[in-house]
């Protein structure tokens, strides 16, 4: 999976379901995707984006080479946007957590997001090992077909099973994986509704929203609420 910025619960359900999670940073960076932004609620009860600004780069730049624009005070803007949650039951705890992990970053977007994933997983008691593809396997930098990345990386790890998000199911050739001695499965997330003040439930927001309204035990139960499809 690509290194998303504070992704939604389903992303963490996938991390929780595997023994090792490889951050895929060798692909082309997608503008206006989920790598430098995600959604939270605002006072109008709408979903809005929180953003990490990045320095403009050529269209074919890989994720691993994208740099955060730290000349902008983007952290302050995010904290301002999060003020909507000031009456949420876990606001103070989450704000303290965010203050610790947002302020310091290397300037590299992939490394920064991976650090956030590790910190969030530690908070949620997810013990999966998380590594970055370009650092773990620097010689793996291309694949003949887009759906073969999983095969190449799985073989490098001596894995027998590859698990991905359900959104890519139609993209993969299951026969190709079988021929390479791999079982391929997909996580279909089940997003359990929870109370977001008295609003109608808005699913699929950043994990930040989940943490604002739920304690760790409730979130752990949500992580287990998923469907594995072969």
Secondary structure, DSSP 4 states (H G I P E B T S, - for coil): ----SS-BHHHHHHHHHSSEEEE--SSBP-TTSSSSEEEEE-TTS-EEEEE--B----TT-BGGG-BB-TTS-HHHHHHHHGGGGTTSTTHHHHHHHHHHHHS---SBHHHHHHHHHHHHHHHTT---EEEEHHHH-TT----SSGGGHHHHHHHHTT-SEEEEEGGGGGGS-HHHHHHTT-EEEEEEE-------TTSPP--S-BHHHHHHHS-HHHHHHHHH-EEEE-
